[in-house]
Each structure stands twice: as C-alpha cells, then as structure tokens.
Amino acid sequence: MADAPTDRRSMVLAWAFARLDVPAFAAANAVIFAAALFALTLALVVKGAPPGVPVGPHLAALGAYFPGYTVTWGGAFVGAAYAGVVGAACGAAVAAFWNVAHLLLLAVIRFRANLASYSID
C-alpha cells in the first residue's frame, strides 16, 4: 500500500500533461462545427419568416465568408461543409497550441528539477 500515493501522483501528472491527438481533435471539432451550423440553418428554415422578411438575416451574413451559403435546405449542406473545414482548422490549431504549451511547461519543470539537484553547499 506504500506505492498507492506514488501511483496516484504519477497518474495525475500523466492526465495533467497528456498530449492531444491533433488529427482526432481536428476531426471532432469539424463534426461539431458542421453539425451546429447545419442544425441552426435547418431550424431557421423550418421556423420560416413572415412574408417579405428574409429568413435568418444574421446567419445569412455568413454567405460573405462562405460562398454559396444561404439559409435554405441546400445551403445547410454547403454551410456544414464550410463549417467542417473551419472547425478542423480551429481544432488543429488549439491542439497544436496545447501540445506546445505543455511541452514548454514540462521543459521548465525538468530544468528546475535539474537545477534543484545541484548543491552549492
């Protein structure tokens, strides 16, 4: 039972400094972004608008960034494809930043531990 605190400590450190799998995180973000924009577009299409009023003018403004995107049934698929690409790029950037930040933090911890092992006395 004396090894339990050490095992727990190493497990906590392993989880705290775990690397993110960049392709997996990018794919997960792509799916989430695409599903969100698809669902939002379809919700506005189903809800509709009074005659003479455009459907979802705020969401339709994404057409300036996503060519071909409109708040229609077909536009939902076009927007989902664009949102998937943007989500993948954002996910890859976040995962890469996370991994670099943890790499630097671990380097600082190792450097300090190495300095602490030397004695001036």
C-alpha positions as CSV (number, residue, x, y, z in Angstrom):
1,M,0.0,0.0,0.0
2,A,3.0,2.3,0.2
3,D,3.0,2.7,-3.6
4,A,-0.5,4.0,-3.8
5,P,0.3,7.7,-3.3
6,T,3.1,7.5,-5.9
7,D,0.9,5.7,-8.4
8,R,-1.8,8.3,-7.9
9,R,0.7,11.1,-8.3
10,S,2.1,9.7,-11.5
11,M,-1.4,9.1,-12.8
12,V,-2.5,12.7,-12.0
13,L,0.7,14.0,-13.7
14,A,0.0,11.8,-16.8
15,W,-3.5,13.2,-17.1
16,A,-2.5,16.8,-16.5
17,F,0.2,16.7,-19.1
18,A,-1.4,14.5,-21.7
19,R,-0.9,15.4,-25.3
20,L,-3.8,15.9,-27.6
21,D,-4.0,13.9,-30.7
22,V,-4.1,16.7,-33.4
23,P,-6.0,14.8,-36.2
24,A,-8.6,13.4,-33.7
25,F,-9.2,16.8,-32.1
26,A,-9.5,18.4,-35.5
27,A,-11.9,15.8,-36.7
28,A,-14.0,16.2,-33.6
29,N,-14.2,19.9,-33.9
30,A,-15.1,19.6,-37.6
31,V,-18.0,17.4,-36.8
32,I,-19.2,19.7,-34.0
33,F,-18.9,22.9,-36.1
34,A,-20.6,21.3,-39.1
35,A,-23.5,19.8,-37.0
36,A,-24.0,23.1,-35.3
37,L,-24.3,25.2,-38.4
38,F,-26.4,22.5,-40.1
39,A,-28.8,22.4,-37.2
40,L,-29.0,26.2,-36.8
41,T,-29.7,26.6,-40.5
42,L,-32.4,24.0,-40.6
43,A,-34.0,25.4,-37.5
44,L,-34.4,28.8,-39.2
45,V,-35.6,27.2,-42.4
46,V,-38.3,25.2,-40.6
47,K,-39.3,28.2,-38.5
48,G,-39.6,30.4,-41.5
49,A,-40.4,34.1,-41.6
50,P,-43.3,36.4,-42.3
51,P,-43.8,37.3,-46.0
52,G,-41.4,39.9,-47.2
53,V,-38.9,39.3,-44.4
54,P,-35.7,37.4,-45.1
55,V,-35.2,34.1,-43.2
56,G,-32.3,34.4,-40.8
57,P,-30.6,37.6,-41.9
58,H,-27.9,37.3,-39.3
59,L,-27.0,33.8,-40.2
60,A,-27.2,34.6,-43.9
61,A,-24.4,37.1,-43.4
62,L,-22.1,34.0,-43.3
63,G,-22.5,34.0,-47.0
64,A,-19.9,36.7,-47.2
65,Y,-17.3,34.3,-45.8
66,F,-18.8,31.0,-47.2
67,P,-19.5,31.5,-50.9
68,G,-22.7,29.7,-51.8
69,Y,-24.1,29.6,-48.3
70,T,-27.8,30.6,-47.9
71,V,-30.4,29.9,-45.2
72,T,-32.1,27.2,-47.3
73,W,-32.1,23.4,-47.3
74,G,-29.3,23.2,-49.8
75,G,-27.4,26.0,-48.0
76,A,-27.4,23.9,-44.9
77,F,-25.2,21.3,-46.5
78,V,-22.9,23.9,-48.1
79,G,-22.6,25.7,-44.7
80,A,-21.9,22.4,-43.0
81,A,-19.0,21.6,-45.4
82,Y,-17.5,25.1,-44.8
83,A,-18.0,24.9,-41.1
84,G,-16.4,21.5,-41.0
85,V,-13.3,22.9,-42.7
86,V,-13.2,25.9,-40.3
87,G,-13.8,23.6,-37.3
88,A,-10.9,21.3,-38.4
89,A,-8.5,24.2,-38.7
90,C,-9.5,25.6,-35.3
91,G,-9.2,22.2,-33.7
92,A,-5.8,21.6,-35.2
93,A,-4.6,25.0,-34.0
94,V,-5.9,24.5,-30.5
95,A,-4.5,21.0,-30.2
96,A,-1.1,22.2,-31.5
97,F,-1.0,25.1,-29.1
98,W,-2.0,22.8,-26.2
99,N,0.8,20.4,-27.0
100,V,3.4,23.1,-27.4
101,A,2.4,24.8,-24.2
102,H,2.6,21.5,-22.3
103,L,6.0,20.7,-23.9
104,L,7.3,24.1,-22.7
105,L,5.9,23.7,-19.2
106,L,7.4,20.2,-18.8
107,A,10.8,21.6,-20.1
108,V,10.6,24.3,-17.4
109,I,9.7,21.7,-14.7
110,R,12.6,19.4,-15.8
111,F,15.0,22.4,-15.9
112,R,14.1,23.5,-12.4
113,A,14.3,19.9,-11.1
114,N,17.8,19.6,-12.6
115,L,18.9,22.9,-11.0
116,A,17.5,21.8,-7.7
117,S,19.6,18.6,-7.8
118,Y,22.8,20.6,-7.7
119,S,24.0,21.8,-4.3
120,I,26.1,24.9,-3.8
121,D,27.0,23.9,-0.2
